[in-house]
Amino acid sequence: MNLSWERRFVLHDDNGQAEIRDRRSGALLAQLPPAVDRVWIGGTDETLAVTTTPAGDTRIWHLASGESHQGWRHAAGLAGVAISPDGARLLFWTRDGEAVLWRVDGARVEARHDGGIVGGTLGRRPHEVVLWNRDGRLWLPEMSDFAPVAAEGGRCSPSAIGARFLDVQRHLLVWNHGACGTARLWDLEAQRAVGAVIRHRDELAPPVLQGDRLVTWSPAGGPARLWQAGSGEPVATLDGPVAAARFLRDDALLTWGGSELRLWSSQDGEPLGLPLRHAARVGEASVSEDGQHLLSRDAEGSLRLWQLPSRRTATTWRLPAVVLDATLVPGEATVRAVTLDGRLHVWPTASEAAPESRLLDAQAVYAAFAPGGQRLMTASADGEVRLWSWEEGGFRALASPGGTPGDDPVAGVAWSPDADRLLFWGEQGCIAWLWRVGSARTVAIAHGDEVGCRLRGATFAAGQDSVLTWGEDRRLRRWNVESPVPTAPLVEGVLVRHAELDGGRLLVAGDDGVVRLTPWPEAGEVETRFPHDAVQGARRHAETGRLLSWGGGTVRIWETDSRTLLASLAHEGDIVGAAFTPEGERVLSWQREGRVRLWDAVSGHPLTPALQGAGRTPPAIDVDFTAKAQRLLVTSGEGVTLWQLPPVSPPPSRPALHHQGLTGTRLTAPGEVEVLSAAAWRERSAELAAR
C-alpha cells in the first residue's frame, strides 16, 4: 500500500511494516510500529504526522526531529483526524460521533463536541473550527450565529463533505455539502456566500489551492474548474477527464485522468503544450525540485520522464548605472535604455546576455524617450537639452534647441503623441519650453509671472494643437501651440496634481480630494465630480468611458457616465502611478517600493501577484500591448525587468455565448454556475469561432 502527500509518502510492506519518507529525497523520517492502520500528515511543510491503531491509540510524530509521543485515546476507536495548518492543534472524531480538539504542545484536550460528528477541519486561528454530522449539518462551534447553508439539488453522503479555511480574505471553502459535486465559498466576517455555487456532475475530491487560485474536480471524470479563491468567480474550465490535479509552481497546473496528463496556466487556464500520453491509465505524477521535469507512472507500472515547457514570465537585466529611462519599441522585441553615465543600451528581449552599449551624451542626467522609442531627449545638470532621432540602427543628433534658463535642471518632459513636439520645464520658475521638429529654437510658454510661482506639470491636449500647464499658483491654463497666448484659467484655487484633455473631456485631479471631469469646450458649465481623498492623479480611457484615480493607498475605477464606482483597489504601500492598458480592460498600478500589479478594470480583481521590479525605488513603466504580445517594462534603480503578462480578450458582442464558449459553463436561472457537457461546449465554441 502506498499513500502520498505533497512532500511526504508512506510505504507499507507485505508484513505490515510502514515508514514515512521525504518525497523529494526519499529520506526515512519515521519508522512506524506494525499496529498502525492509518496515517495523517500535515502542519507547516508537512512536519507533523498522526498515526492510529485499531484499538483507538494515537501517536504524534514530529518528522523534522523524528521524535514522537502518545496522543489522545478513545475506546470506540478513531474515525478521522484533522491537523491545523501550523500543526499546533488536532481535531479527532470517533466512530461513535464525538469530536475532541487537542493541543499538541500541551498534550491536552481543549474542547469536546458531540452530535453524531463524522468530520471536521481546522484553520490557523483558534476559533476556526468546522464540524459536520451524519445528518449533513455543518457548523462552526465558535460562531454559533452562523451556519453555512447546504447547496440545493440533492444530498451527498456526509462522509464526502469537506471544508477548508483559506487565508484569502478569511474565507471558508465547503464542498459536497448538500448536493454532490458542489463547492461554495463563505465570507466568515460578513457571514455570507461569496460567488455562485460551483457545480460538477459527481462528488468532488478535496480541491487544491495555491495563492488566489482554486481547482475543483470530480474523480469520476469530467472537466476540472479553475476559479478565484478571493471572489468565487470561475476562471476557466480545464478539459477532462480529470482524476487528479496539482499545482507545479506559481504559474503552472497539472491535471491527469485516463491515459493523459495536461499542463495549464494557473493564471488564465490556457493549455501549456500538448497532452502527455501514456499507454495505460495514469496513476501518479510528481515534479522535480527545479521545476524542469515531470515523472509520471501508469497502471501498468511504466514510468515516463518529461521535460516541462519553460514558462518564464520575467527577465531582469542589470545595467552599469542608474537607468534614466527605458522603452519597449512597439512591434519589435527590443529594449532601449539610457543610464546616468550617458550610455545608450539596446538589446533584444529574448536575450539574457549583457546589452550592447555606447556613449551617447556624457553630460546626461535626465532622459525621456518619445512614444514609439524613435526619438529621445537628454538633458545635462545645467538644463541644456539635446534631441536625438533613431536612424540606421542608432540615435543621431537631431537638434540642440537650448535649455532652461539660469542653469536650472530639467524637472519634467512631455512629448506629443506623434513625437513631433516636446515640452520641458525646469525645477524653478513658471515657464515651459516648446520645441517642434524642424525648429532650431524653443518657444517660451509663460504660465505665470508671480514671484515664487513654480510649474508643476504640462501636457499636450488631444489633437496636439493645444497645451495644458499647471503650477503652484493654483491655476490650470490652456495654450494654442501655434500662438502661445494664454486663455483665461480653466481652473483656479486648486493645486492641480494632474490634468488631461482628450475625447472632448477635461480631466483635473486637485489637492482638494476631488477629480473633476468637464465636457470640452464647454468647460465649467457641466462638471462631474469624483471624490478621492489625497488623490495624486487620474486618467480617463476615452473608448470605454472609464476613469481611474489614485492616492491615499487606493486606486479607484469609475464609470463616468453613471458616476458608478466599479472597484477600489487597496494597496499596502504608497501608490505613485496608475494607468489603463491600451484596450481599457485592465489597470496597472505601481508603488513607491517598486511593486507593480495588473487588475481587471471592471471587477477590480487582481490578474497578477505584486510584480517586483529590479529595485526598491519608485519604478518607471512602459508597455507594449498587441494581439501577439502583452509586455510590461519596469525600470527601477540600475535594473530593468520585462514581464510577459496574461492575454486579454476584447469585450464580446454576445457576453453569454462568449462566456460559455470560453469557460464551458453557463449561468442557470437561480444564478448558479453549471458545467456544460462536452458536446454542448464544443457547439458553443464552434458558434463563437464562426462569429
C-alpha positions as CSV (number, residue, x, y, z in Angstrom):
1,M,0.0,0.0,0.0
2,N,1.3,3.5,-0.9
3,L,0.0,6.8,0.4
4,S,1.4,10.2,-0.7
5,W,1.1,13.9,0.2
6,E,2.8,16.8,-1.5
7,R,6.1,16.5,0.5
8,R,5.8,13.0,2.2
9,F,4.7,9.5,1.4
10,V,4.0,6.4,3.4
11,L,5.1,2.9,2.3
12,H,3.5,-0.3,3.7
13,D,5.2,-3.6,3.0
14,D,3.5,-7.1,3.0
15,N,4.5,-7.7,6.6
16,G,2.5,-4.7,7.9
17,Q,5.6,-2.5,8.5
18,A,5.2,1.1,7.5
19,E,7.6,4.1,7.2
20,I,7.3,7.8,6.3
21,R,9.7,9.2,3.8
22,D,10.5,12.5,2.2
23,R,9.0,12.7,-1.3
24,R,12.0,14.6,-2.8
25,S,15.0,12.9,-1.3
26,G,13.5,9.6,-0.2
27,A,15.0,10.1,3.3
28,L,13.5,8.0,6.1
29,L,11.6,10.3,8.5
30,A,9.8,7.8,10.8
31,Q,9.6,4.0,11.2
32,L,6.1,3.2,12.3
33,P,5.1,0.3,14.5
34,P,3.3,-2.7,12.9
35,A,0.0,-1.9,14.7
36,V,-0.5,1.3,12.8
37,D,-3.5,1.2,10.5
38,R,-4.0,4.8,9.4
39,V,-1.7,7.9,8.9
40,W,-2.4,11.6,8.6
41,I,0.3,14.2,7.7
42,G,0.0,18.0,7.8
43,G,1.1,21.1,9.6
44,T,3.8,23.6,8.4
45,D,5.7,22.0,5.5
46,E,4.1,18.6,6.4
47,T,6.3,18.2,9.5
48,L,3.6,16.6,11.7
49,A,2.1,13.1,11.4
50,V,-0.6,11.3,13.4
51,T,-1.0,7.6,13.4
52,T,-3.8,5.5,14.9
53,T,-4.3,1.8,15.8
54,P,-7.5,-0.3,15.6
55,A,-7.6,-0.1,19.4
56,G,-8.0,3.7,19.4
57,D,-4.5,4.7,20.3
58,T,-2.9,7.7,18.6
59,R,0.7,8.8,18.3
60,I,2.0,12.2,17.2
61,W,5.2,12.3,15.2
62,H,7.5,15.3,14.7
63,L,9.0,14.5,11.3
64,A,11.7,17.2,11.5
65,S,13.3,15.6,14.6
66,G,12.0,12.0,14.4
67,E,10.5,12.3,17.9
68,S,7.0,11.0,18.8
69,H,4.7,10.9,21.8
70,Q,1.4,9.5,22.9
71,G,-1.7,11.3,21.8
72,W,-5.4,11.1,22.7
73,R,-7.0,7.7,23.1
74,H,-10.7,6.6,22.8
75,A,-12.1,3.1,23.4
76,A,-14.6,3.4,20.5
77,G,-11.7,4.0,18.0
78,L,-10.9,7.0,15.8
79,A,-12.7,7.7,12.6
80,G,-10.6,10.6,11.4
81,V,-8.1,13.3,12.3
82,A,-7.7,16.9,11.1
83,I,-4.4,18.9,11.5
84,S,-4.3,22.6,11.8
85,P,-2.1,24.4,9.1
86,D,0.5,25.3,11.7
87,G,0.5,21.8,13.4
88,A,-0.4,23.3,16.8
89,R,-3.9,21.6,17.1
90,L,-5.5,18.4,16.2
91,L,-9.2,17.5,15.8
92,F,-10.1,13.9,16.5
93,W,-13.5,12.4,15.8
94,T,-14.5,8.9,16.9
95,R,-16.7,6.2,15.5
96,D,-19.5,7.0,18.0
97,G,-19.7,10.7,16.9
98,E,-17.6,12.5,19.5
99,A,-15.0,15.2,18.5
100,V,-12.1,16.4,20.6
101,L,-9.9,19.4,20.0
102,W,-6.3,18.5,21.1
103,R,-3.4,20.9,21.9
104,V,-0.2,19.3,20.6
105,D,2.4,21.2,22.7
106,G,0.5,20.8,26.0
107,A,-0.8,17.3,25.1
108,R,-4.3,18.2,26.4
109,V,-7.9,18.4,25.4
110,E,-9.1,22.0,24.7
111,A,-12.7,21.3,23.8
112,R,-15.2,18.4,23.3
113,H,-18.2,18.3,20.9
114,D,-20.8,15.6,20.2
115,G,-23.8,15.2,18.0
116,G,-23.0,12.4,15.5
117,I,-19.9,14.1,14.1
118,V,-18.4,12.4,11.1
119,G,-15.8,15.1,10.0
120,G,-14.2,18.4,10.6
121,T,-11.3,20.7,9.8
122,L,-9.2,23.4,11.5
123,G,-7.8,26.8,10.4
124,R,-4.9,28.8,11.6
125,R,-6.9,30.9,14.2
126,P,-8.2,29.4,17.4
127,H,-11.8,30.0,16.6
128,E,-11.5,28.4,13.1
129,V,-13.2,25.0,13.7
130,V,-15.7,23.4,11.4
131,L,-17.7,20.2,12.2
132,W,-20.3,18.2,10.3
133,N,-22.5,15.3,11.3
134,R,-24.2,12.3,9.9
135,D,-27.3,14.3,9.1
136,G,-25.4,16.6,6.7
137,R,-25.4,19.6,9.1
138,L,-22.2,21.7,9.0
139,W,-21.5,24.3,11.7
140,L,-18.7,26.4,13.3
141,P,-18.8,25.9,17.1
142,E,-17.1,29.2,17.8
143,M,-19.6,31.1,15.6
144,S,-22.9,29.9,16.9
145,D,-24.9,32.5,14.9
146,F,-23.6,31.4,11.5
147,A,-24.3,28.1,9.7
148,P,-23.4,27.7,6.1
149,V,-26.4,26.6,4.0
150,A,-26.3,23.4,2.1
151,A,-26.3,23.6,-1.7
152,E,-29.7,22.7,-3.2
153,G,-30.2,19.8,-5.7
154,G,-29.7,16.7,-3.6
155,R,-27.9,15.3,-0.6
156,C,-24.4,13.9,-0.7
157,S,-23.0,11.4,1.7
158,P,-21.9,13.1,4.9
159,S,-18.6,11.3,4.6
160,A,-17.9,13.1,1.3
161,I,-18.4,16.6,2.9
162,G,-15.2,18.6,3.1
163,A,-14.1,22.1,4.2
164,R,-11.0,24.3,4.3
165,F,-10.2,27.6,5.8
166,L,-8.5,30.0,3.3
167,D,-6.1,32.8,4.2
168,V,-7.5,34.7,1.2
169,Q,-9.8,37.3,2.8
170,R,-10.8,34.9,5.6
171,H,-12.9,32.6,3.5
172,L,-14.2,29.1,4.1
173,L,-14.4,26.7,1.2
174,V,-17.0,23.9,1.6
175,W,-17.6,21.1,-0.9
176,N,-20.2,18.3,-1.3
177,H,-22.4,20.0,1.4
178,G,-25.9,19.3,0.2
179,A,-25.8,18.3,-3.4
180,C,-22.8,16.2,-4.6
181,G,-20.3,17.9,-6.8
182,T,-20.9,21.4,-5.4
183,A,-18.4,23.8,-3.9
184,R,-19.0,27.2,-2.3
185,L,-17.0,30.0,-0.7
186,W,-18.2,31.7,2.5
187,D,-17.0,35.0,3.9
188,L,-16.6,34.5,7.6
189,E,-16.6,38.1,8.6
190,A,-19.7,39.1,6.5
191,Q,-21.2,35.6,7.2
192,R,-22.5,35.3,3.6
193,A,-21.8,33.3,0.5
194,V,-19.2,34.6,-2.0
195,G,-20.0,34.0,-5.6
196,A,-22.2,31.3,-7.0
197,V,-22.4,27.6,-6.3
198,I,-19.8,25.8,-8.4
199,R,-21.4,22.6,-9.7
200,H,-19.8,19.4,-11.1
201,R,-21.8,16.2,-12.0
202,D,-20.3,13.9,-9.4
203,E,-18.8,14.0,-5.9
204,L,-15.8,16.3,-5.6
205,A,-12.3,15.4,-4.5
206,P,-10.7,17.8,-2.0
207,P,-9.8,20.9,-4.0
208,V,-6.2,22.1,-4.4
209,L,-5.2,25.7,-3.6
210,Q,-2.3,28.0,-4.5
211,G,-2.3,31.7,-3.9
212,D,-5.7,33.1,-5.1
213,R,-6.4,30.1,-7.4
214,L,-8.5,27.0,-6.6
215,V,-9.1,23.9,-8.7
216,T,-12.1,21.6,-8.2
217,W,-12.9,18.3,-10.0
218,S,-14.7,15.0,-9.6
219,P,-12.5,11.8,-9.6
220,A,-15.3,10.1,-11.5
221,G,-14.3,12.1,-14.6
222,G,-15.3,15.2,-16.5
223,P,-13.5,18.6,-16.6
224,A,-11.9,20.5,-13.8
225,R,-12.6,24.0,-12.8
226,L,-10.1,26.8,-12.1
227,W,-11.5,29.7,-10.1
228,Q,-10.5,32.7,-8.0
229,A,-10.4,32.0,-4.2
230,G,-11.0,35.6,-3.3
231,S,-14.1,36.2,-5.4
232,G,-15.5,32.8,-6.1
233,E,-15.6,33.7,-9.8
234,P,-14.7,31.0,-12.4
235,V,-11.5,31.5,-14.4
236,A,-11.6,28.6,-16.8
237,T,-12.8,25.0,-17.4
238,L,-10.0,22.5,-17.9
239,D,-10.8,19.8,-20.3
240,G,-11.1,16.3,-18.9
241,P,-11.3,13.6,-17.9
242,V,-9.6,14.9,-14.7
243,A,-8.9,12.4,-11.9
244,A,-6.4,14.5,-10.0
245,A,-4.8,17.9,-10.1
246,R,-1.7,19.6,-8.6
247,F,0.0,23.0,-8.8
248,L,3.5,22.6,-10.0
249,R,4.8,26.2,-9.5
250,D,3.4,29.7,-9.3
251,D,2.3,29.7,-13.0
252,A,1.5,26.1,-13.9
253,L,-1.1,23.5,-13.0
254,L,-1.0,19.8,-13.8
255,T,-4.1,17.6,-14.3
256,W,-4.3,13.9,-15.2
257,G,-7.0,11.4,-16.0
258,G,-7.3,8.4,-18.3
259,S,-4.0,8.0,-20.1
260,E,-3.2,11.7,-20.4
261,L,-1.5,14.4,-18.3
262,R,-2.2,18.1,-19.2
263,L,-0.3,21.3,-18.2
264,W,-2.2,24.6,-17.8
265,S,-1.5,28.2,-17.0
266,S,-2.7,28.7,-13.4
267,Q,-3.4,32.4,-14.2
268,D,-5.9,32.0,-17.1
269,G,-6.3,28.3,-17.6
270,E,-4.7,28.3,-21.1
271,P,-3.1,24.9,-22.0
272,L,0.7,24.8,-22.0
273,G,1.7,22.5,-24.8
274,L,0.1,19.2,-26.0
275,P,-1.2,16.4,-23.8
276,L,1.4,14.0,-22.3
277,R,0.2,10.4,-23.1
278,H,0.7,7.0,-21.6
279,A,-0.3,3.6,-22.9
280,A,-2.4,3.0,-19.8
281,R,-4.3,4.9,-17.1
282,V,-2.0,7.4,-15.3
283,G,-1.9,6.8,-11.5
284,E,0.6,9.3,-10.1
285,A,2.8,12.2,-11.1
286,S,5.4,14.4,-9.4
287,V,7.6,17.3,-10.5
288,S,11.4,17.7,-9.9
289,E,12.6,20.2,-7.3
290,D,13.9,22.6,-10.0
291,G,10.5,22.5,-11.7
292,Q,12.0,21.4,-15.0
293,H,11.0,17.7,-15.2
294,L,7.8,15.7,-14.6
295,L,7.8,12.0,-13.6
296,S,4.6,10.0,-14.2
297,R,3.5,6.4,-13.6
298,D,0.7,4.5,-15.2
299,A,-1.4,1.4,-14.1
300,E,1.0,-1.0,-15.9
301,G,4.0,0.3,-13.9
302,S,5.6,2.3,-16.7
303,L,7.5,5.4,-15.7
304,R,7.9,8.4,-18.0
305,L,10.1,11.4,-17.5
306,W,9.0,14.6,-19.3
307,Q,10.7,17.9,-19.9
308,L,8.4,20.7,-18.8
309,P,7.9,23.7,-21.1
310,S,9.5,26.9,-19.9
311,R,7.1,29.5,-18.5
312,R,9.4,32.3,-17.6
313,T,7.3,35.4,-17.1
314,A,10.1,37.9,-16.1
315,T,13.6,38.6,-17.2
316,T,15.8,41.2,-15.4
317,W,18.9,43.0,-16.8
318,R,21.4,44.8,-14.5
319,L,22.9,47.9,-16.2
320,P,26.2,49.6,-15.0
321,A,24.5,52.8,-13.8
322,V,21.1,54.1,-12.7
323,V,18.6,53.9,-15.6
324,L,17.3,57.4,-16.6
325,D,14.6,56.0,-18.9
326,A,13.9,52.8,-20.9
327,T,11.4,51.9,-23.5
328,L,9.9,48.9,-25.3
329,V,10.0,49.5,-29.1
330,P,6.4,48.7,-30.4
331,G,6.4,45.9,-32.9
332,E,10.0,45.0,-32.1
333,A,11.3,42.6,-29.5
334,T,13.8,45.3,-28.4
335,V,14.5,47.4,-25.3
336,R,16.3,50.8,-25.4
337,A,17.6,52.4,-22.2
338,V,19.8,55.4,-21.2
339,T,21.8,55.4,-18.0
340,L,23.3,58.0,-15.8
341,D,26.7,57.5,-17.3
342,G,25.4,58.8,-20.6
343,R,25.4,55.5,-22.3
344,L,22.7,54.1,-24.6
345,H,21.9,50.4,-24.2
346,V,20.0,48.3,-26.8
347,W,19.2,44.6,-26.6
348,P,16.6,42.1,-27.8
349,T,14.1,41.0,-25.2
350,A,14.7,37.3,-26.0
351,S,18.3,37.6,-24.9
352,E,19.7,37.4,-21.3
353,A,23.1,38.5,-22.4
354,A,24.6,41.9,-21.5
355,P,23.1,44.6,-23.6
356,E,25.2,46.4,-26.3
357,S,26.0,49.9,-25.3
358,R,27.8,53.0,-26.5
359,L,28.4,56.5,-25.2
360,L,25.6,58.9,-26.3
361,D,25.7,62.0,-24.1
362,A,28.3,62.1,-21.3
363,Q,26.5,65.1,-19.7
364,A,23.1,63.5,-19.4
365,V,21.4,63.4,-16.0
366,Y,17.9,63.3,-17.5
367,A,16.4,61.3,-20.4
368,A,12.9,60.8,-21.9
369,F,12.0,58.6,-24.8
370,A,9.2,59.7,-27.1
371,P,6.2,57.4,-27.7
372,G,7.4,54.6,-30.0
373,G,11.0,55.0,-28.9
374,Q,12.2,56.5,-32.1
375,R,13.1,59.9,-30.6
376,L,14.9,60.8,-27.4
377,M,15.6,63.8,-25.2
378,T,18.6,64.1,-22.9
379,A,19.4,67.0,-20.6
380,S,22.5,68.0,-18.6
381,A,22.7,69.1,-15.0
382,D,22.5,72.8,-16.1
383,G,19.4,72.2,-18.1
384,E,20.9,72.0,-21.6
385,V,18.7,69.9,-23.8
386,R,19.7,67.7,-26.8
387,L,17.3,65.8,-29.1
388,W,18.1,62.5,-30.9
389,S,16.4,60.5,-33.7
390,W,16.8,56.8,-34.4
391,E,18.3,56.3,-37.8
392,E,20.1,53.3,-39.4
393,G,20.5,51.3,-36.1
394,G,21.5,54.2,-33.8
395,F,20.5,57.5,-32.4
396,R,21.7,60.5,-34.3
397,A,21.7,64.2,-33.1
398,L,18.5,65.9,-34.2
399,A,18.7,69.3,-32.5
400,S,20.2,71.3,-29.6
401,P,17.5,73.8,-29.0
402,G,19.0,75.3,-25.8
403,G,17.6,74.7,-22.4
404,T,16.2,76.1,-19.2
405,P,17.5,79.5,-18.1
406,G,19.9,80.1,-15.3
407,D,21.4,76.6,-15.2
408,D,18.1,75.3,-13.9
409,P,17.9,71.5,-14.1
410,V,15.1,70.0,-16.2
411,A,12.2,68.8,-13.9
412,G,9.8,67.4,-16.4
413,V,9.1,66.5,-20.1
414,A,6.0,65.9,-22.2
415,W,6.2,64.5,-25.7
416,S,3.3,64.9,-28.2
417,P,1.7,61.6,-29.3
418,D,3.3,61.8,-32.7
419,A,6.7,62.8,-31.2
420,D,6.9,65.9,-33.3
421,R,6.7,68.3,-30.4
422,L,8.3,68.4,-27.0
423,L,7.6,70.4,-23.8
424,F,10.1,70.7,-21.0
425,W,10.4,72.8,-17.9
426,G,12.8,73.4,-15.0
427,E,12.8,72.9,-11.3
428,Q,12.3,76.7,-10.8
429,G,10.2,79.3,-12.5
430,C,6.9,79.1,-14.3
431,I,7.9,78.8,-17.9
432,A,7.7,75.7,-20.2
433,W,9.6,75.5,-23.4
434,L,8.0,74.2,-26.6
435,W,10.1,72.6,-29.4
436,R,8.9,71.1,-32.7
437,V,10.6,69.1,-35.4
438,G,12.4,71.3,-37.9
439,S,12.7,74.2,-35.5
440,A,16.1,75.3,-34.3
441,R,14.8,77.0,-31.2
442,T,12.2,76.7,-28.5
443,V,9.1,78.9,-27.7
444,A,8.6,80.1,-24.2
445,I,5.1,79.4,-22.6
446,A,4.9,81.7,-19.6
447,H,2.4,80.0,-17.3
448,G,2.7,82.8,-14.7
449,D,5.0,85.6,-13.6
450,E,4.3,85.7,-9.9
451,V,7.2,85.6,-7.5
452,G,7.7,82.1,-6.3
453,C,5.5,80.5,-8.9
454,R,6.7,77.1,-10.0
455,L,5.4,75.0,-12.8
456,R,4.3,71.5,-11.6
457,G,3.2,69.9,-14.9
458,A,2.3,70.3,-18.6
459,T,0.9,68.0,-21.3
460,F,-0.3,68.1,-24.9
461,A,-4.1,68.1,-25.2
462,A,-6.0,65.9,-27.7
463,G,-5.3,66.8,-31.3
464,Q,-1.9,68.3,-30.3
465,D,-3.0,71.8,-31.1
466,S,-3.0,73.0,-27.6
467,V,-1.1,72.6,-24.3
468,L,-2.2,72.5,-20.7
469,T,0.1,73.8,-17.9
470,W,-0.4,74.0,-14.1
471,G,1.7,75.3,-11.3
472,E,1.9,76.3,-7.7
473,D,-0.1,79.5,-8.5
474,R,-3.1,77.1,-8.2
475,R,-4.2,77.7,-11.8
476,L,-4.7,75.4,-14.9
477,R,-4.2,77.1,-18.3
478,R,-4.6,76.2,-21.9
479,W,-2.4,77.4,-24.8
480,N,-2.5,77.2,-28.5
481,V,0.8,75.7,-29.8
482,E,0.8,77.9,-32.9
483,S,0.5,81.2,-30.9
484,P,1.1,80.6,-27.3
485,V,-1.1,83.2,-25.8
486,P,-2.8,82.2,-22.6
487,T,-6.6,81.8,-22.3
488,A,-8.5,82.5,-19.1
489,P,-7.6,79.9,-16.4
490,L,-9.6,76.8,-16.7
491,V,-9.3,76.0,-13.0
492,E,-8.4,78.4,-10.2
493,G,-7.9,78.0,-6.4
494,V,-6.9,74.3,-6.7
495,L,-3.4,72.9,-6.7
496,V,-3.6,70.6,-9.7
497,R,-2.0,67.2,-9.4
498,H,-2.7,66.0,-12.9
499,A,-4.7,67.3,-15.9
500,E,-5.5,66.0,-19.4
501,L,-7.8,66.9,-22.3
502,D,-8.9,64.0,-24.5
503,G,-12.1,62.8,-26.1
504,G,-13.9,66.0,-25.5
505,R,-13.4,65.9,-21.8
506,L,-11.2,67.9,-19.5
507,L,-10.0,65.8,-16.5
508,V,-8.4,67.5,-13.4
509,A,-7.2,66.0,-10.2
510,G,-6.7,68.5,-7.4
511,D,-5.4,68.7,-3.8
512,D,-9.0,69.2,-2.6
513,G,-9.6,65.4,-2.9
514,V,-11.8,65.8,-6.0
515,V,-11.4,64.6,-9.6
516,R,-13.3,66.9,-12.0
517,L,-14.5,65.8,-15.4
518,T,-15.9,68.6,-17.7
519,P,-17.2,68.4,-21.3
520,W,-14.9,70.4,-23.7
521,P,-15.1,73.2,-24.9
522,E,-18.0,73.9,-22.5
523,A,-15.5,73.9,-19.6
524,G,-17.0,74.9,-16.3
525,E,-20.6,74.5,-17.4
526,V,-21.4,70.9,-16.6
527,E,-18.9,69.3,-14.2
528,T,-18.9,65.8,-12.8
529,R,-17.0,65.2,-9.6
530,F,-15.5,62.0,-8.2
531,P,-14.4,62.1,-4.6
532,H,-11.0,60.6,-3.7
533,D,-9.2,61.8,-0.5
534,A,-5.5,62.5,-1.0
535,V,-5.8,62.0,-4.8
536,Q,-2.5,62.2,-6.6
537,G,-3.5,61.7,-10.2
538,A,-6.2,60.5,-12.5
539,R,-6.6,59.0,-16.0
540,R,-9.6,58.6,-18.4
541,H,-9.9,55.9,-21.1
542,A,-11.9,57.6,-23.9
543,E,-13.1,54.5,-25.6
544,T,-14.6,52.7,-22.6
545,G,-15.5,55.9,-20.7
546,R,-13.9,54.7,-17.5
547,L,-11.9,56.8,-15.2
548,L,-9.3,55.9,-12.6
549,S,-7.8,57.9,-9.8
550,W,-5.0,57.0,-7.3
551,G,-3.8,58.3,-4.0
552,G,-4.0,57.5,-0.2
553,G,-3.1,53.9,-0.7
554,T,-6.0,53.1,-3.2
555,V,-6.8,53.1,-6.8
556,R,-10.4,53.8,-7.8
557,I,-12.1,52.9,-11.1
558,W,-15.3,54.7,-12.1
559,E,-17.9,54.5,-14.8
560,T,-18.0,58.2,-15.8
561,D,-21.5,58.4,-17.3
562,S,-23.3,56.9,-14.3
563,R,-20.7,58.0,-11.7
564,T,-20.6,54.4,-10.5
565,L,-17.6,53.2,-8.5
566,L,-16.6,50.0,-10.2
567,A,-13.8,49.0,-7.9
568,S,-11.5,50.3,-5.2
569,L,-8.1,48.6,-5.3
570,A,-6.3,48.6,-1.9
571,H,-2.5,48.7,-1.7
572,E,-0.2,48.2,1.2
573,G,2.2,50.9,0.2
574,D,2.3,54.3,-1.4
575,I,1.0,54.4,-4.9
576,V,3.0,56.6,-7.3
577,G,1.1,55.9,-10.5
578,A,-1.7,54.0,-12.3
579,A,-2.8,53.7,-15.9
580,F,-5.2,51.9,-18.2
581,T,-3.8,49.3,-20.6
582,P,-4.4,50.4,-24.2
583,E,-7.7,48.4,-24.6
584,G,-9.0,49.8,-21.3
585,E,-10.0,46.4,-19.9
586,R,-7.1,46.3,-17.4
587,V,-5.3,48.7,-15.0
588,L,-1.7,48.9,-14.0
589,S,-0.7,50.3,-10.6
590,W,2.8,50.9,-9.3
591,Q,4.1,51.7,-5.8
592,R,7.0,53.6,-4.3
593,E,8.7,50.3,-3.2
594,G,8.9,49.2,-6.9
595,R,6.0,46.8,-7.0
596,V,3.6,46.7,-10.0
597,R,0.3,45.0,-10.3
598,L,-2.3,44.3,-13.0
599,W,-6.0,44.4,-12.3
600,D,-9.3,43.8,-14.1
601,A,-10.8,47.2,-14.8
602,V,-14.4,46.1,-14.2
603,S,-14.3,43.7,-11.3
604,G,-11.2,45.1,-9.6
605,H,-9.8,41.6,-9.2
606,P,-6.0,41.3,-9.4
607,L,-4.8,39.5,-12.5
608,T,-1.2,39.1,-11.3
609,P,0.5,39.0,-7.9
610,A,2.6,42.0,-7.0
611,L,5.3,42.1,-9.7
612,Q,8.6,43.1,-8.1
613,G,10.9,45.2,-10.3
614,A,14.7,45.1,-10.1
615,G,15.0,47.7,-7.4
616,R,13.2,49.2,-4.4
617,T,12.8,52.7,-5.8
618,P,9.7,54.2,-7.5
619,P,9.6,52.5,-10.9
620,A,9.1,53.8,-14.4
621,I,6.7,51.9,-16.6
622,D,6.4,51.2,-20.3
623,V,4.1,48.7,-22.1
624,D,3.8,47.1,-25.4
625,F,0.3,45.5,-25.7
626,T,-0.6,44.0,-29.1
627,A,-2.5,41.0,-30.2
628,K,0.6,38.9,-30.1
629,A,2.5,40.3,-27.1
630,Q,1.5,41.6,-23.6
631,R,4.7,43.1,-22.2
632,L,5.4,45.3,-19.3
633,L,8.8,47.0,-18.7
634,V,9.6,48.1,-15.1
635,T,12.7,50.2,-14.6
636,S,14.0,50.8,-11.0
637,G,17.5,51.8,-10.0
638,E,20.0,50.0,-12.1
639,G,17.6,47.2,-13.1
640,V,15.2,46.7,-16.0
641,T,12.6,43.9,-15.7
642,L,10.4,42.7,-18.5
643,W,7.2,40.9,-17.6
644,Q,5.2,38.8,-20.0
645,L,1.6,39.3,-19.0
646,P,-1.5,37.1,-19.5
647,P,-3.5,38.0,-22.6
648,V,-6.9,39.8,-22.5
649,S,-9.8,39.3,-24.8
650,P,-11.8,42.3,-26.1
651,P,-15.4,42.7,-24.7
652,P,-17.6,40.2,-26.7
653,S,-20.7,41.3,-28.6
654,R,-22.6,38.4,-27.0
655,P,-21.3,38.0,-23.4
656,A,-23.3,34.8,-22.6
657,L,-22.0,33.0,-25.7
658,H,-18.5,34.2,-25.2
659,H,-18.6,33.1,-21.5
660,Q,-20.0,29.6,-22.3
661,G,-17.5,29.0,-25.2
662,L,-14.5,30.2,-23.1
663,T,-15.3,28.5,-19.8
664,G,-17.5,25.6,-20.6
665,T,-20.1,26.7,-18.1
666,R,-23.5,28.5,-18.1
667,L,-25.4,30.6,-15.6
668,T,-28.7,28.9,-14.6
669,A,-31.9,30.8,-13.7
670,P,-31.2,30.6,-9.9
671,G,-27.9,32.2,-10.6
672,E,-25.7,29.1,-10.2
673,V,-22.8,28.0,-12.4
674,E,-23.4,24.8,-14.3
675,V,-20.7,22.9,-16.2
676,L,-21.7,22.2,-19.8
677,S,-21.5,18.8,-21.4
678,A,-18.5,18.2,-23.7
679,A,-20.9,18.2,-26.7
680,A,-22.6,21.4,-25.7
681,W,-19.2,23.1,-25.0
682,R,-17.9,22.2,-28.5
683,E,-21.1,23.5,-30.0
684,R,-20.8,26.9,-28.2
685,S,-17.1,27.1,-29.1
686,A,-17.8,26.4,-32.8
687,E,-20.6,29.1,-32.8
688,L,-18.2,31.6,-31.2
689,A,-15.4,30.8,-33.7
690,A,-17.9,31.2,-36.6
691,R,-18.6,34.8,-35.5
